Amino acid sequence: MNIFFLQVIVQKDVPLPLPFPEWFLVGLLVISFLVHILFVNLMVGGSVLVLIYQILGLKKKDYDVLAHEITKTITVNKSLAVVMGVAPLLIINTLYTTYFYTANALTGLFWIMIIPLVSLALLILYAHKFWWEKLENNKFLHISMIATVVAIFLFVPLIFLTNINLMLFPDKWSAIEGFFSALALPNVFPRYIHFLNACLAATGLFLVWYLGKKEYSFEEKMPSIERNKVRKQLYTFTFWGSAVQFIIGPLVLFTLPTQGLGWNMMIVILSGASIAIFAMFYLWKELNASQENIGSHWGKITVSMAVVIIFMGTGRHLYRANALAPHQKLVAQKTAEYEKLIALAKLEKNKPKVESKEEKELPKGQKIFKENCAACHAIDKLLVGPSMKEASQIYKGNLNALMQWIKKPGKKRDGAQMPAQSHLSDQELKDIGEWILSLK
């Protein structure tokens, strides 16, 4: 199916005021999401490194100990990732309600699977961590557990990224037929590879600091491996994870639909990339430093990387704003038309009813009948319920019984039971009852 000939879906927005100014929510979204994604990076990257070092630990015991030490950081970073994810999720729901929920609906089952998948991964992760000694003699099962966690941790971000990516392109919604259809959009996998490299880069840099702390008894826990040798390995993950971004980054830009590209976004992205060169320079110096000087440039690398992340997060928001702006105008127009129809309907409802000459001459009971009963009853033929002439014969001479039946009917026949007309006053019940009994 050619998506260029599909109708663009335009929804009505929720016409409610924002709880805070939009600029404030946008700034909070960018910052809170970057904090959240940092801990997600550490969680995913940490689990990958645990798997790698635990496999290396099959031949050298201290690498297994190192894997155990890294595992202790994953559970903490996992908790922070979950807590820090609440704010951006709430804000994106507030700012982009129609887009976010449309993408949720289109990815369907896979989007719903995120919570049970993450819950399963965390249960296995805790079992893997706390049963470390118990599973010492069953390394296949132990490594299989962390491998399962890694697989889930790698799949869940792919679901989330596919969903967030889809919300940016309402012109393609008509062509999407579920998660795999959304996954096939050309820019999904470049963005995913970009995320994976960020996980390795961030985790490597974090663990260089964590294992390099003076109070951390590395040599006591892992006497057969050198602390700074391991830190240099971790710097290598950071260096190559960052270096590949210089290839993947342009690929992400080239595969993004052009409607979101703009000078504002490109200037911010290129500014971030130029600062990343500064960080790469010091990473290279760390990789070529002597063992005793490893870590001397960590602060410069971390600060510059943090600035790069802020620039890239801002650029991502600018792309989102540029991409959605034309469609948001259509949504605003449709919402305004909808609100206008609501206002007209309210005016029409509140207008004093002007009765025709024929209506004025009708008995009060017949007027009440037309307003409350005519949908199910006719005067002289069967509709949903019996005709009024039949009711006149059944209750002939018994006005009170007829009034009680109308107010609180029972069920005497097959078909739908008549709803209670308890909203009618006693006088209205009397008027309609008298009119029914007058029919012949």
N, C-alpha and C positions, 0 to 999 in steps of 0.2 A: 504494500500500500504506500502510495506516495504522500508523505506527510505535508508536502507543500500545498496540497489541495484539500487538506482537512480544515474543518471549521475550528477557529480558535474559541476555546471555552472561556466564557466570561461569567464569573459569579457575582452575586451581591455580597458586599462586605457587611460586617457587623457594625451597625451605626451607633457605636458607643464611644465616648471620649476616652483618650489614653489616660492612665493614672498619673503619668509624669510627662513633661515635654519630650517630644520625639527625639531631639538631639541628645538628651540625657540618656534615654533608653538605648539609643544606638551606641553611644560611647560605652555604656555599661555592658551591652551585648558583646562588643568587640573585646573588652578587657576580660570579662568573665569567661567567655569562650576560650580565649587564649590560655587562661589559667587552667580551665578544665582540660583542654587538649594536651597541655604539658603533662599533667598527671596520667592521662590516657597513654601518651607516648612512653612514659616511664613504666607504666604497667605492662604494655604490650612488648616494648623493647626488653624490659627486664625478664619477662617470661621466655623470650627467645634466647637470651644469653644464659639463663638457667638451664635450658634444654641443651645448649651447646656445651657448657661447662660440665654438666652432669654426664654427658656422653664422653667427654675428655676424661672425666673422673673414673671411668671404667679402667683406664690404664694408669692413671696417677691420682691417688686418693685425695690429695689436697685440692684438686680441681672440683672434686665432689663437695668438699667443705666450702669452697668458694661459691659453688652453686647454691648451697644451703644459706650462706650469708646473703646472697642477692635475693633469695626467696623472701627473706625477712623484710626487705624493702618493698617487695611487690604488694604484699597485703596492705601495707600502710598507704602506698600510692594508689591502690585500688579504692580504698575508702575515700581518699581525698578526691579522686576522679569522680566518684559517684556524687559526693556532696557538692563539689564545685560544678557539677553538671546541671544542678537544679535551676540556678539563676539564668543561664543562657537558654535553657529549654522553656522556661516561663516567658522570657522576653521575646523569644522568636515566635512563641504562640500568640503573644500580644501584638507584635508589630506585623507579623505575616500570617495572620490566622488563616485566611482562605487558601494561601499557597501551601502552608505546612500541612493542613488537614487534607487538602486535595492529594498531595504527594503521599500522605499516609494511606489514603484510601486506594490509590493506584498500586502501591507496593503491597498492600493487603497483608496476607498471612506472614510474610517475612518480617514486616515492621513489627507486628504483634509478637513475633518470636524473640525479639531482642531481650526482653526482661527474663523469660525462662532460660534463654541461653546463657545470659550473664550470671544468673543465679546458679545454674548448673556448674559453670566454670569456677565460680567462687567456692562452691562446696568442694569440688575436686582439688582446687588450689590449697584450701585449708587442710584437707586430708593429706595432700602431698607434703605440706610443710610440717604438720604435727606428727605424722607417722614416719618421719625420716629414719629414725633409728629402727623402728619396727620393720621397715621394708628394706633394711640393709642387705638382707640375703635374697631379696627378690627385686633386683635392679630393673628387670624387664618391665614388671608391673609399675615400679616407681617412675621410670622414665616415660612409660606409656601414659601415665597420669598427666605429667607436665606437657607431653606432646598433645594430649587432648585439650588441655587448657590453651596452649598456643594456637591450636586450630580454631577454637572458638573465639579467642581474642583477635585472631586475624579476620574471622568471618563477620563478626558483629560490626566492626567499623566499616566494612564493605557495605553492609545493609544500610547503616546510618548515612554513609557518604552518598550512596545511590539515591536515598530518599531526599536528602538535603539538596543534592544536585538537581533532582527532578523538579523541585519546587521553583527553580529558576527559569524553567522553560515551558510556560503555559501553552506556547504554540505547538508543543509536541505531545501534550496530554491526550489528545484524541487518538494518537497512534500507539499509546502505551497500553499493553495488555498484561500487566502484572510485573513482578520484580525482575524477571529475566529480560523482559522487554526494556525496562528502564536501565538495567545493567548494560545493555548493548549500546547505549548512547556513547558516542566516540570519546568523550572526555572523562568517563568514569575511571577507567583503569590508569591513565596517566596521573590523575589526582590521587588514586589509591597508592601507586608506587611512590609518589611524592610523600604521602603520609608514612609509609613504611620506612623510607630513608630517614625521615624526621624522628621516628621512634628510635632507630639505632643511634643516630647522632646525639639526641637528647639523653638517652640512657647512658651512653658511653661517657659523656661529659659529667653527668651526675655521679656515676660510680667512680670516676677519677677523684672527685672530691670526697666521696663517702669512704673509700678505701684508703685515702691519703691522710685522713685525720690523725693527728698525733696521738689522741687518746684511743684510737682503734688498734687493738692488739693483733695486727695482721701476722707478724712473725710467730707469735705464740700459737695462733690457730692454724697457720699454713706454713710450717717451717721449710718445706721443700721447694717452695716457689717464691720468687722475689717480688716484693710489693710493687716496685716501680716497673718491673717487667710487665706485670699484669696491667698496671695503669697505662703503660705505653700501648698495650693491646687494645685497651678501651679507647684511648685516643685515636687509634687506627679506625675503630668503628665510627667514631665521631667524624674523623677526617673524610673517609670515603662516603659515609652517609651524607655529608654536606657537599662533597665534590660532585656526586651524582646529581644533586639537586640543580646544578648549573646546566645539566642536560635535560632533566625531567621538567624543570620549571618552564623553559621555552616551549616544550612539547605540550604542557598543560595549556599555555596561552594559545598555541596554534590550534588546539582542538576545541577550545571554547567558542561557542557561537559569537559572531562579531558584534551582536547588538549590545553586549555588555562592556565591550572594550571602549575606553575613552582616555583622553589625555590625562585626566586627573588620576585614574587608576594606574596608567602606565608609568607616570612620573613617580608615584609612590612605590610601585614594584621595583623599578630600576634603582631607586634610591636605596631600597633594602638590599638589593643584589650587590650594589657597590660597597655597602658596609660589610656584607658577607665576605668579600674579598679580603678585607682587613682581618676578619676572624680566621680565614683560611691561612693567611700568612703566619699568624701566631700558632696555629695548629701545626703547620709544617715545622716551625721552630721547635715545638714540643716533641715531635716525632724524631727529630734529629738531635735532640739534647742528650747530654750524658745522663746516666741513671740518677745521679744525685741531684740533678737540676730539673727533673720531671715535675711539672706542676707549677713552675714559676710564672707561667703566662696564663694560668687558668682563669684568673679574674678578668683579664682583658678579653679572653675568648668568650666568657660567659656574658659579660656586659654587652659586647658587640652582637652576640647571638640573640640576646634579649631584645635589642633594638631592631634587629632584622625581623624577628618574629612579630613585633608590634607593627612594623611597616607592612609585612605580608598580610597580617590580619586585617589591617586597615584597607589594603588593596583589595582583599577578598570582599569586604563589605561594599566598597565602591563598585566593584563589578556587579554584585547583587543589586545594588541600587540602580545602576545603569540598565541592567538587563530587565528589571521588572518595571521600570518607569513607564514605558508605553502601555503595558497591560494594566498597571495601576490606574492610569487615566481612564481606560475603558471600564474598569471595575467601579471607579468613582462615579462615572457617568451613569452606569446601570443602577448603582445604589441610589443616586439622586433621583432617577426616574421612579424607582421603587418607593422611595420615601414620599415622592409627590403623589403617587397613586394612593398610598396610605392616608395622606392628608386629605385628598379628595374624598376618599371613602368615609373618613370621619366626618367631613363636612356634610356629605350626603346623608349619613346616618342621623346627624343632629338637626337636619332641616325639619321644620314642622311639617307633618304630613297633611297634604291637601286632598281631601276626599272629593270624589266626583259626586254629582247629583244622585246617581244610582246608589253609590255606597252610603251616602247620608240617609237614604230612605230604607236601608237594610235594618232589620231588627238587631238589637245589641247582641243577642246570642249568635246570630249568623256571622256578625263581624268577628266575634271571638273565635268561632269555628274556623273561619278563613285564615286567621292569624296563627292558630295553634294546631288545628286538626286536619286541614285540607290536604296535607302531604300524604296521609294514610287513609283518609275516608272521603267518600263522595256522598252526595245526598241520596242518589237512587241506584247506585251500582257498587259492586264489590271491588275494592282496591286492595291495599294491604290488609285492611280491616273491613268489617261489615259496613253496609250503607247505613245512613242515618235513619232512613225510613224503616229499616229492619230493627234498629235500636229503639225506634219509637214504638214499635209493636211489642217488643220484649218488655219494655218498662212502662207500658201504657198505664197511666194513672198512678205511677210510683216515682215521683220526682226525687225524693230523698235517696232512694236506692240508686237511681241513675247518677245523682251527684256524687255519691260515695264511690261508685264504680269509676267515674272519670277521675276523681281525686286519687284513688288507690286501686287500680284495676288488678284483677287476678288473671288466670289463664284458663280459658274454656275451650279453645280450638287449637288445631295444628297451626304451625307458623310462629312468627315473632310475637312475643307478648307486648301488649301496649305499655309504654312507659307511663309512670305516674305523672299526673298533671297537678302536682301539689303547689306549683307556683301560682295557680289561679286562686283568686280570692273566693270567699263563700258567695258573694254577690255575682261574680263572673260565672261560677259553677251553676248558680240558680238561673242566670240569664241563658246560658247555653242549654241547660237541661230543659227549660221551658220551650225554647225554640225547637229542640229535637222532638219533644212530645207533641208539638203543634203540627209536625209533618204528617201527611196522610198518604 
